[in-house]
Amino acid sequence: MDNWFKSKWFVRIISLIFAVFIYTFVNVSENSSQSDSTFSGTDQSHMLDEVPVEIKIDDENYVVSGVPEYVTVNLQGSSGKVMPLISQRNFDVFVNLHGLEEGEHTVELQHTISKDIETFIEPKSIPVTIEERASEEFSVVADFINSDKMAEGYELVSHEVEPKSVTITSSRSVIEQIGAVKVYVNLEGLEGSINNREVPVNVYDTQGNELNVRIEPESVQVSAELDNPSKSVPITVETTGEMPEGYSLNSISANLEEVEVYATSDILGDITEVSTEAIDLSKLTESGTVEAELTLPEGVNAPDLETIEVTIDVEEAQAEEAEDEAEVAEDEAITEDTQVAEDEPIIEDTQVIEDEPIIEEELEEGLTVTYREPETAMTDIMVTGSQEQVSELSVDDFQASINLFGLEPGEHRVPIIIEGPENEGMTFTADIEEVLVQINESD
């Protein structure tokens, strides 16, 4: 044995074995330490936002206000414990209000998270108000919006809400603040009735602020009847201008007597007739038919009839007739001259009856007249006859009038009609043949 220790090879072998042992021991210790560190992990901090808060209270008798819907939770602990909690969120945050009476209280937020994890809730405590629970029944009012944007001519006739009332549950103080329980029904673009449309119920205080309360049921069904009223009215043909020289208008009429028009009831009540667009007489030289559009007041439509046919009967003056008329006039003049020569000479005179008032006849009720050309309702009358006839005349012997039958609001040219004594050989005419008037609806 002593010889072994004296051998240098023996010593070298022993030293090598010892070195290998020490190396192995140190390496195993380091790996074990790293493994333990990897398994256990280091402490971590993680913030969770919008964690819901549960309220524990005797909700059959009390309601509470002041509890936030969500809070922020900060978790601190080892990764192996925090990460599963974050991914699963299998914990609760709550306020326990059991045993507390009505009134104001400051309470702490609690949780069900393991004590191995440090937990911080923000806010930590909150002020709450506990009040007596109250329930009351309220009628539901339907508020129809955009009624002016329904299809043209439609109107709301009636509506029904089912159920007609709802039960609202909250604190007594909130119940006493309720000012309105409404549902909103949008009528925009509608062309027919509404059948059992489900709409949510909204609750407001007396100031118009929406209240967060429990509503049973939360929605109701609304039915509404919409109508498109109509009626049949006569058609009149409007004209403008004068017939060309050498032509006369025998007749002008629409091929239809009536048309069915649609509008709301208030508009229909004021409609007694509809007219065509004005037909220009100055362009008519032959008989026939023309297409004319209807001139409809605002808010009125006639969907079944966009245009109508108008029949026109025009007559052209014949040259022979003109010659015959001239011959007749000449014969009459000769006869008259012969008679005057045989009798005593007749001295003609001319007198002007000034400022004869113009009377408006057949003006429909509810309309007024304003004169445009001339601007006053007066005219002068020129009278020609024998001195004896003319000298005895006065303004009371004549009447100037215009016939406004069937004329609607707008501008119109109307002929003046003169009536006077029926004395042989006496003629009388107004200084103007027609007047331009503006017809308006009276206020």
Kinemage of the C-alpha trace (Angstrom):
@kinemage 1
@onewidth
@group {chain A} dominant
@subgroup {mainchain}
@vectorlist {calphas} color= white
{ca met a 1} P 0.000 0.000 0.000
{ca asp a 2} L 2.846 2.353 0.917
{ca asn a 3} L 4.420 1.582 -2.394
{ca trp a 4} L 1.231 2.685 -4.158
{ca phe a 5} L 1.260 6.069 -2.514
{ca lys a 6} L 4.858 6.428 -3.498
{ca ser a 7} L 3.980 5.695 -7.143
{ca lys a 8} L 3.391 8.865 -9.141
{ca trp a 9} L 0.901 7.141 -11.445
{ca phe a 10} L -1.216 6.105 -8.521
{ca val a 11} L -1.309 9.663 -7.260
{ca arg a 12} L -2.215 10.963 -10.687
{ca ile a 13} L -5.103 8.492 -11.059
{ca ile a 14} L -6.471 9.364 -7.641
{ca ser a 15} L -6.278 13.111 -8.409
{ca leu a 16} L -8.113 12.617 -11.709
{ca ile a 17} L -10.922 10.674 -10.030
{ca phe a 18} L -11.276 13.345 -7.352
{ca ala a 19} L -11.419 16.142 -9.931
{ca val a 20} L -14.103 14.336 -11.924
{ca phe a 21} L -16.177 13.897 -8.755
{ca ile a 22} L -15.950 17.541 -7.819
{ca tyr a 23} L -16.904 18.642 -11.406
{ca thr a 24} L -19.896 16.303 -11.456
{ca phe a 25} L -21.101 17.512 -8.059
{ca val a 26} L -20.919 21.178 -8.990
{ca asn a 27} L -22.651 20.643 -12.381
{ca val a 28} L -25.520 18.644 -10.857
{ca ser a 29} L -26.037 21.326 -8.176
{ca glu a 30} L -26.274 24.093 -10.783
{ca asn a 31} L -28.740 22.132 -12.953
{ca ser a 32} L -30.919 21.366 -9.946
{ca ser a 33} L -30.971 25.016 -8.991
{ca gln a 34} L -31.937 26.035 -12.519
{ca ser a 35} L -34.677 23.390 -12.636
{ca asp a 36} L -36.159 24.537 -9.329
{ca ser a 37} L -36.052 28.129 -10.527
{ca thr a 38} L -37.789 27.242 -13.774
{ca phe a 39} L -40.549 25.308 -12.016
{ca ser a 40} L -41.325 27.739 -9.236
{ca gly a 41} L -40.900 30.948 -11.317
{ca thr a 42} L -40.405 34.463 -10.012
{ca asp a 43} L -43.084 36.773 -8.586
{ca gln a 44} L -45.132 38.741 -11.171
{ca ser a 45} L -47.583 41.664 -11.113
{ca his a 46} L -50.557 41.801 -13.475
{ca met a 47} L -53.394 44.354 -13.795
{ca leu a 48} L -56.936 43.272 -14.708
{ca asp a 49} L -59.348 45.968 -15.976
{ca glu a 50} L -63.163 45.902 -16.095
{ca val a 51} L -63.659 43.212 -13.479
{ca pro a 52} L -67.424 43.065 -12.757
{ca val a 53} L -68.697 43.737 -9.242
{ca glu a 54} L -71.373 41.516 -7.700
{ca ile a 55} L -73.846 42.954 -5.200
{ca lys a 56} L -75.006 40.797 -2.305
{ca ile a 57} L -78.147 42.265 -0.782
{ca asp a 58} L -81.697 41.389 0.179
{ca asp a 59} L -82.986 42.410 -3.267
{ca glu a 60} L -86.594 41.588 -2.428
{ca asn a 61} L -86.750 44.528 -0.040
{ca tyr a 62} L -83.848 46.845 -0.891
{ca val a 63} L -82.025 48.433 -3.810
{ca val a 64} L -78.584 50.028 -3.723
{ca ser a 65} L -76.931 52.834 -5.655
{ca gly a 66} L -73.304 53.869 -5.839
{ca val a 67} L -71.776 50.454 -6.625
{ca pro a 68} L -69.509 50.667 -9.698
{ca glu a 69} L -70.224 48.214 -12.477
{ca tyr a 70} L -66.517 47.393 -12.925
{ca val a 71} L -63.274 47.778 -10.921
{ca thr a 72} L -59.546 47.264 -11.518
{ca val a 73} L -57.746 44.341 -9.803
{ca asn a 74} L -53.927 44.108 -9.373
{ca leu a 75} L -52.559 40.582 -8.811
{ca gln a 76} L -49.051 39.871 -7.443
{ca gly a 77} L -47.574 36.380 -7.010
{ca ser a 78} L -45.666 33.612 -8.692
{ca ser a 79} L -46.227 33.083 -12.377
{ca gly a 80} L -47.473 29.566 -11.781
{ca lys a 81} L -50.343 30.876 -9.630
{ca val a 82} L -51.139 34.203 -11.269
{ca met a 83} L -51.287 33.103 -14.910
{ca pro a 84} L -54.054 30.463 -14.486
{ca leu a 85} L -56.105 32.976 -12.515
{ca ile a 86} L -55.748 35.550 -15.282
{ca ser a 87} L -56.704 33.153 -18.082
{ca gln a 88} L -59.647 31.521 -16.276
{ca arg a 89} L -60.910 34.483 -14.209
{ca asn a 90} L -62.463 32.018 -11.801
{ca phe a 91} L -62.877 34.508 -8.976
{ca asp a 92} L -65.454 37.083 -7.856
{ca val a 93} L -65.280 40.674 -6.642
{ca phe a 94} L -68.295 41.732 -4.566
{ca val a 95} L -69.788 43.970 -1.896
{ca asn a 96} L -71.661 42.283 0.906
{ca leu a 97} L -74.544 44.483 2.059
{ca his a 98} L -76.459 41.893 4.066
{ca gly a 99} L -77.325 43.136 7.504
{ca leu a 100} L -77.051 46.824 6.589
{ca glu a 101} L -80.075 49.084 7.083
{ca glu a 102} L -81.420 51.828 4.827
{ca gly a 103} L -79.163 54.846 4.490
{ca glu a 104} L -75.636 55.736 3.404
{ca his a 105} L -72.693 53.401 4.107
{ca thr a 106} L -69.045 53.054 3.175
{ca val a 107} L -68.184 49.444 2.367
{ca glu a 108} L -65.079 47.599 1.208
{ca leu a 109} L -64.885 45.557 -1.962
{ca gln a 110} L -64.149 41.885 -1.295
{ca his a 111} L -62.896 38.976 -3.442
{ca thr a 112} L -62.574 35.196 -3.577
{ca ile a 113} L -58.912 35.093 -4.700
{ca ser a 114} L -56.471 32.807 -2.838
{ca lys a 115} L -54.454 34.392 -0.028
{ca asp a 116} L -51.277 33.119 -1.723
{ca ile a 117} L -51.715 35.932 -4.234
{ca glu a 118} L -51.557 39.532 -3.108
{ca thr a 119} L -54.689 41.283 -4.374
{ca phe a 120} L -55.303 45.035 -4.624
{ca ile a 121} L -58.734 46.351 -5.741
{ca glu a 122} L -59.197 49.896 -7.021
{ca pro a 123} L -61.230 51.447 -5.484
{ca lys a 124} L -60.761 49.670 -2.191
{ca ser a 125} L -63.936 51.038 -0.583
{ca ile a 126} L -67.007 52.823 -1.935
{ca pro a 127} L -69.898 54.937 -0.558
{ca val a 128} L -73.304 53.329 -1.204
{ca thr a 129} L -76.912 54.229 -0.506
{ca ile a 130} L -79.396 51.530 0.481
{ca glu a 131} L -83.082 52.301 -0.117
{ca glu a 132} L -86.405 50.548 0.137
{ca arg a 133} L -87.376 48.712 -3.041
{ca ala a 134} L -90.608 49.928 -4.695
{ca ser a 135} L -92.624 48.774 -7.710
{ca glu a 136} L -95.336 50.685 -9.550
{ca glu a 137} L -97.324 50.314 -12.775
{ca phe a 138} L -97.107 53.038 -15.445
{ca ser a 139} L -98.962 53.554 -18.732
{ca val a 140} L -96.849 53.463 -21.889
{ca val a 141} L -97.132 56.386 -24.327
{ca ala a 142} L -96.259 55.890 -28.016
{ca asp a 143} L -94.287 58.781 -29.527
{ca phe a 144} L -94.397 58.728 -33.358
{ca ile a 145} L -91.394 60.423 -34.955
{ca asn a 146} L -90.701 61.527 -38.562
{ca ser a 147} L -94.412 61.629 -39.399
{ca asp a 148} L -93.576 64.367 -41.925
{ca lys a 149} L -91.336 61.884 -43.769
{ca met a 150} L -94.014 59.285 -44.511
{ca ala a 151} L -94.870 58.590 -48.143
{ca glu a 152} L -96.675 61.606 -49.633
{ca gly a 153} L -100.368 61.760 -48.749
{ca tyr a 154} L -100.225 59.224 -45.897
{ca glu a 155} L -101.368 60.020 -42.369
{ca leu a 156} L -101.615 58.256 -39.017
{ca val a 157} L -105.219 57.279 -38.252
{ca ser a 158} L -104.972 55.269 -35.005
{ca his a 159} L -102.551 53.175 -32.953
{ca glu a 160} L -102.496 50.578 -30.166
{ca val a 161} L -99.856 49.580 -27.586
{ca glu a 162} L -99.815 46.065 -26.101
{ca pro a 163} L -99.438 45.784 -23.153
{ca lys a 164} L -100.665 49.264 -22.342
{ca ser a 165} L -98.668 49.477 -19.087
{ca val a 166} L -95.428 48.163 -17.555
{ca thr a 167} L -94.196 47.566 -14.017
{ca ile a 168} L -91.159 49.614 -12.977
{ca thr a 169} L -89.022 48.598 -9.994
{ca ser a 170} L -86.416 50.802 -8.269
{ca ser a 171} L -85.975 52.785 -5.072
{ca arg a 172} L -88.925 54.748 -3.776
{ca ser a 173} L -87.136 58.041 -4.455
{ca val a 174} L -86.477 57.095 -8.108
{ca ile a 175} L -90.068 55.901 -8.622
{ca glu a 176} L -91.290 59.297 -7.439
{ca gln a 177} L -89.097 61.042 -10.044
{ca ile a 178} L -90.615 59.235 -13.045
{ca gly a 179} L -92.186 61.699 -15.465
{ca ala a 180} L -92.730 59.696 -18.654
{ca val a 181} L -92.700 56.102 -19.918
{ca lys a 182} L -92.374 56.085 -23.696
{ca val a 183} L -91.751 54.025 -26.785
{ca tyr a 184} L -90.558 55.630 -30.017
{ca val a 185} L -91.980 54.552 -33.395
{ca asn a 186} L -90.263 55.773 -36.568
{ca leu a 187} L -92.695 56.483 -39.445
{ca glu a 188} L -90.105 57.569 -42.023
{ca gly a 189} L -90.798 56.180 -45.502
{ca leu a 190} L -93.830 54.107 -44.460
{ca glu a 191} L -96.516 53.353 -47.071
{ca gly a 192} L -98.668 50.993 -45.005
{ca ser a 193} L -99.813 50.089 -41.523
{ca ile a 194} L -97.620 48.716 -38.715
{ca asn a 195} L -98.505 45.342 -37.183
{ca asn a 196} L -97.096 44.303 -33.777
{ca arg a 197} L -93.737 46.061 -34.083
{ca glu a 198} L -91.651 45.333 -30.951
{ca val a 199} L -90.054 48.464 -29.487
{ca pro a 200} L -88.090 49.014 -26.228
{ca val a 201} L -89.575 50.978 -23.322
{ca asn a 202} L -87.772 54.114 -22.104
{ca val a 203} L -88.249 55.778 -18.702
{ca tyr a 204} L -87.541 59.487 -18.042
{ca asp a 205} L -87.687 61.787 -15.030
{ca thr a 206} L -89.591 65.070 -15.006
{ca gln a 207} L -86.525 66.843 -16.465
{ca gly a 208} L -86.312 64.492 -19.441
{ca asn a 209} L -83.293 62.516 -18.176
{ca glu a 210} L -83.371 58.770 -18.832
{ca leu a 211} L -83.552 56.627 -15.677
{ca asn a 212} L -81.845 53.280 -15.126
{ca val a 213} L -84.642 51.184 -13.652
{ca arg a 214} L -85.977 47.670 -13.920
{ca ile a 215} L -88.834 47.438 -16.457
{ca glu a 216} L -91.161 44.473 -16.825
{ca pro a 217} L -91.648 43.805 -19.699
{ca glu a 218} L -88.698 45.629 -21.265
{ca ser a 219} L -90.454 46.046 -24.644
{ca val a 220} L -94.021 46.315 -25.953
{ca gln a 221} L -95.720 45.773 -29.305
{ca val a 222} L -97.107 48.723 -31.270
{ca ser a 223} L -99.644 48.547 -34.098
{ca ala a 224} L -100.582 51.634 -36.138
{ca glu a 225} L -103.085 52.208 -38.945
{ca leu a 226} L -101.914 54.462 -41.788
{ca asp a 227} L -104.227 55.773 -44.497
{ca asn a 228} L -103.895 57.573 -47.844
{ca pro a 229} L -107.188 59.557 -48.178
{ca ser a 230} L -108.536 60.493 -51.615
{ca lys a 231} L -111.507 62.120 -53.332
{ca ser a 232} L -112.687 62.885 -56.864
{ca val a 233} L -112.672 66.537 -58.000
{ca pro a 234} L -113.547 68.201 -61.352
{ca ile a 235} L -110.863 69.183 -63.887
{ca thr a 236} L -110.701 72.690 -65.360
{ca val a 237} L -108.612 73.711 -68.378
{ca glu a 238} L -106.399 76.780 -67.896
{ca thr a 239} L -105.539 78.987 -70.899
{ca thr a 240} L -103.219 81.898 -71.573
{ca gly a 241} L -102.783 84.361 -74.442
{ca glu a 242} L -105.141 85.301 -77.275
{ca met a 243} L -106.174 83.442 -80.414
{ca pro a 244} L -104.223 84.381 -83.580
{ca glu a 245} L -105.843 86.928 -85.879
{ca gly a 246} L -108.369 85.285 -88.170
{ca tyr a 247} L -109.064 82.380 -85.768
{ca ser a 248} L -111.654 81.884 -83.035
{ca leu a 249} L -111.952 79.323 -80.246
{ca asn a 250} L -115.269 77.523 -80.265
{ca ser a 251} L -114.554 75.242 -77.299
{ca ile a 252} L -111.801 73.734 -75.177
{ca ser a 253} L -112.402 70.929 -72.670
{ca ala a 254} L -110.700 68.023 -70.908
{ca asn a 255} L -111.603 64.501 -71.987
{ca leu a 256} L -112.121 63.591 -68.325
{ca glu a 257} L -114.553 65.377 -66.058
{ca glu a 258} L -113.011 64.255 -62.750
{ca val a 259} L -109.770 62.918 -61.334
{ca glu a 260} L -109.090 61.099 -58.051
{ca val a 261} L -106.474 62.936 -55.989
{ca tyr a 262} L -104.673 61.723 -52.854
{ca ala a 263} L -103.530 63.819 -49.884
{ca thr a 264} L -103.897 64.110 -46.117
{ca ser a 265} L -107.366 64.948 -44.805
{ca asp a 266} L -106.550 68.565 -43.947
{ca ile a 267} L -105.281 69.234 -47.479
{ca leu a 268} L -108.144 67.392 -49.220
{ca gly a 269} L -110.680 69.506 -47.367
{ca asp a 270} L -109.481 72.636 -49.198
{ca ile a 271} L -109.460 71.127 -52.707
{ca thr a 272} L -112.565 71.666 -54.834
{ca glu a 273} L -110.984 71.201 -58.289
{ca val a 274} L -107.677 70.769 -60.087
{ca ser a 275} L -106.571 72.470 -63.274
{ca thr a 276} L -104.327 71.679 -66.195
{ca glu a 277} L -101.179 73.542 -67.072
{ca ala a 278} L -102.016 76.715 -69.016
{ca ile a 279} L -102.525 76.089 -72.745
{ca asp a 280} L -101.222 78.929 -74.955
{ca leu a 281} L -104.068 80.025 -77.243
{ca ser a 282} L -101.733 82.109 -79.410
{ca lys a 283} L -100.268 78.895 -80.850
{ca leu a 284} L -103.589 77.291 -81.837
{ca thr a 285} L -104.509 77.347 -85.525
{ca glu a 286} L -106.365 74.045 -85.897
{ca ser a 287} L -108.682 71.728 -84.000
{ca gly a 288} L -107.466 68.548 -82.314
{ca thr a 289} L -106.263 67.134 -78.984
{ca val a 290} L -103.207 67.966 -76.898
{ca glu a 291} L -101.626 66.348 -73.834
{ca ala a 292} L -101.657 68.539 -70.744
{ca glu a 293} L -100.188 67.914 -67.298
{ca leu a 294} L -102.241 68.476 -64.168
{ca thr a 295} L -101.208 71.309 -61.903
{ca leu a 296} L -101.486 69.810 -58.415
{ca pro a 297} L -101.083 71.704 -55.122
{ca glu a 298} L -98.191 70.785 -52.832
{ca gly a 299} L -98.841 67.551 -50.936
{ca val a 300} L -101.368 66.302 -53.511
{ca asn a 301} L -100.793 63.556 -56.061
{ca ala a 302} L -102.783 61.696 -58.696
{ca pro a 303} L -100.743 58.522 -59.268
{ca asp a 304} L -103.170 57.076 -61.830
{ca leu a 305} L -103.146 60.113 -64.091
{ca glu a 306} L -100.039 62.126 -64.965
{ca thr a 307} L -101.471 63.828 -68.075
{ca ile a 308} L -104.896 64.202 -69.689
{ca glu a 309} L -106.104 64.860 -73.224
{ca val a 310} L -107.653 68.252 -73.961
{ca thr a 311} L -109.940 68.628 -77.010
{ca ile a 312} L -109.752 71.966 -78.833
{ca asp a 313} L -112.212 73.242 -81.461
{ca val a 314} L -110.745 76.115 -83.513
{ca glu a 315} L -112.541 77.939 -86.356
{ca glu a 316} L -110.859 79.999 -89.076
{ca ala a 317} L -112.715 83.112 -90.345
{ca gln a 318} L -113.668 82.701 -94.069
{ca ala a 319} L -113.018 85.485 -96.606
{ca glu a 320} L -116.549 85.207 -98.042
{ca glu a 321} L -118.072 85.576 -94.607
{ca ala a 322} L -115.953 88.641 -94.027
{ca glu a 323} L -117.180 90.119 -97.366
{ca asp a 324} L -120.822 89.330 -96.516
{ca glu a 325} L -120.442 90.964 -93.161
{ca ala a 326} L -118.930 94.010 -94.814
{ca glu a 327} L -121.812 94.199 -97.330
{ca val a 328} L -124.395 93.880 -94.552
{ca ala a 329} L -122.656 96.590 -92.591
{ca glu a 330} L -122.563 98.794 -95.679
{ca asp a 331} L -126.291 98.245 -96.382
{ca glu a 332} L -127.134 99.031 -92.792
{ca ala a 333} L -125.099 102.186 -93.007
{ca ile a 334} L -126.860 103.251 -96.221
{ca thr a 335} L -130.269 102.547 -94.724
{ca glu a 336} L -129.362 104.454 -91.596
{ca asp a 337} L -128.075 107.399 -93.604
{ca thr a 338} L -131.256 107.426 -95.723
{ca gln a 339} L -133.416 107.361 -92.628
{ca val a 340} L -131.454 110.147 -91.022
{ca ala a 341} L -131.788 112.181 -94.207
{ca glu a 342} L -135.536 111.727 -94.168
{ca asp a 343} L -135.862 112.620 -90.469
{ca glu a 344} L -134.498 115.536 -88.603
{ca pro a 345} L -130.711 115.620 -88.414
{ca ile a 346} L -129.236 113.689 -85.426
{ca ile a 347} L -126.271 115.310 -83.667
{ca glu a 348} L -123.953 112.693 -82.017
{ca asp a 349} L -122.069 113.378 -78.800
{ca thr a 350} L -119.443 111.493 -76.759
{ca gln a 351} L -119.199 111.515 -72.971
{ca val a 352} L -116.667 109.858 -70.624
{ca ile a 353} L -118.063 108.378 -67.410
{ca glu a 354} L -115.022 108.465 -65.109
{ca asp a 355} L -114.034 106.170 -62.245
{ca glu a 356} L -116.746 103.576 -62.638
{ca pro a 357} L -116.068 100.992 -59.839
{ca ile a 358} L -115.436 97.405 -60.970
{ca ile a 359} L -117.594 94.804 -59.225
{ca glu a 360} L -116.126 91.293 -58.572
{ca glu a 361} L -118.691 88.585 -59.260
{ca glu a 362} L -118.627 84.814 -58.496
{ca leu a 363} L -115.487 85.042 -56.318
{ca glu a 364} L -115.233 81.860 -54.242
{ca glu a 365} L -115.460 82.150 -50.462
{ca gly a 366} L -112.118 82.428 -48.705
{ca leu a 367} L -110.377 84.267 -51.590
{ca thr a 368} L -109.404 87.932 -52.062
{ca val a 369} L -108.549 89.973 -55.164
{ca thr a 370} L -105.667 92.408 -55.738
{ca tyr a 371} L -105.518 94.471 -58.941
{ca arg a 372} L -102.193 94.491 -60.789
{ca glu a 373} L -102.986 96.180 -64.149
{ca pro a 374} L -104.500 98.672 -63.481
{ca glu a 375} L -103.750 98.877 -59.746
{ca thr a 376} L -107.202 100.249 -58.840
{ca ala a 377} L -110.643 98.694 -59.287
{ca met a 378} L -111.850 101.577 -61.463
{ca thr a 379} L -112.412 102.114 -65.173
{ca asp a 380} L -113.606 104.940 -67.445
{ca ile a 381} L -116.562 104.329 -69.804
{ca met a 382} L -116.813 106.104 -73.173
{ca val a 383} L -120.431 106.633 -74.276
{ca thr a 384} L -121.397 107.662 -77.818
{ca gly a 385} L -124.935 108.629 -78.861
{ca ser a 386} L -127.216 111.545 -79.567
{ca gln a 387} L -126.749 114.673 -77.540
{ca glu a 388} L -130.112 114.103 -75.916
{ca gln a 389} L -129.202 110.546 -74.871
{ca val a 390} L -125.698 111.340 -73.654
{ca ser a 391} L -126.570 114.485 -71.735
{ca glu a 392} L -128.913 112.619 -69.420
{ca leu a 393} L -126.430 109.870 -68.428
{ca ser a 394} L -124.644 109.507 -65.080
{ca val a 395} L -122.301 107.029 -63.392
{ca asp a 396} L -125.302 105.279 -61.838
{ca asp a 397} L -126.562 104.267 -65.296
{ca phe a 398} L -123.642 101.856 -65.856
{ca gln a 399} L -122.078 98.846 -64.164
{ca ala a 400} L -118.562 97.480 -64.756
{ca ser a 401} L -117.853 93.943 -63.531
{ca ile a 402} L -115.471 90.987 -63.838
{ca asn a 403} L -116.535 87.327 -63.492
{ca leu a 404} L -114.145 85.340 -61.250
{ca phe a 405} L -116.018 82.044 -61.225
{ca gly a 406} L -113.751 78.975 -60.783
{ca leu a 407} L -110.500 80.948 -60.629
{ca glu a 408} L -107.910 79.603 -58.195
{ca pro a 409} L -105.174 81.531 -56.342
{ca gly a 410} L -102.702 83.049 -58.816
{ca glu a 411} L -102.573 85.670 -61.570
{ca his a 412} L -105.391 85.887 -64.126
{ca arg a 413} L -106.387 88.217 -66.958
{ca val a 414} L -110.144 88.816 -66.851
{ca pro a 415} L -112.290 90.781 -69.374
{ca ile a 416} L -114.330 93.737 -68.148
{ca ile a 417} L -118.084 93.489 -68.722
{ca ile a 418} L -120.001 96.803 -69.162
{ca glu a 419} L -123.769 97.021 -68.714
{ca gly a 420} L -125.786 100.197 -69.451
{ca pro a 421} L -129.004 101.638 -70.872
{ca glu a 422} L -130.413 99.899 -73.941
{ca asn a 423} L -130.873 103.041 -76.034
{ca glu a 424} L -130.962 102.623 -79.808
{ca gly a 425} L -127.936 104.103 -81.490
{ca met a 426} L -125.952 104.459 -78.239
{ca thr a 427} L -122.680 102.572 -77.651
{ca phe a 428} L -120.464 102.377 -74.587
{ca thr a 429} L -117.105 100.748 -73.974
{ca ala a 430} L -114.535 100.644 -71.149
{ca asp a 431} L -111.208 102.368 -71.704
{ca ile a 432} L -109.490 98.993 -71.016
{ca glu a 433} L -110.696 95.604 -72.218
{ca glu a 434} L -109.323 93.449 -69.382
{ca val a 435} L -107.603 93.632 -66.002
{ca leu a 436} L -104.739 91.621 -64.482
{ca val a 437} L -105.686 90.449 -60.998
{ca gln a 438} L -103.967 88.412 -58.261
{ca ile a 439} L -106.214 86.013 -56.353
{ca asn a 440} L -105.035 85.032 -52.869
{ca glu a 441} L -106.322 82.918 -50.030
{ca ser a 442} L -107.579 85.072 -47.173
{ca asp a 443} L -105.757 84.663 -43.808
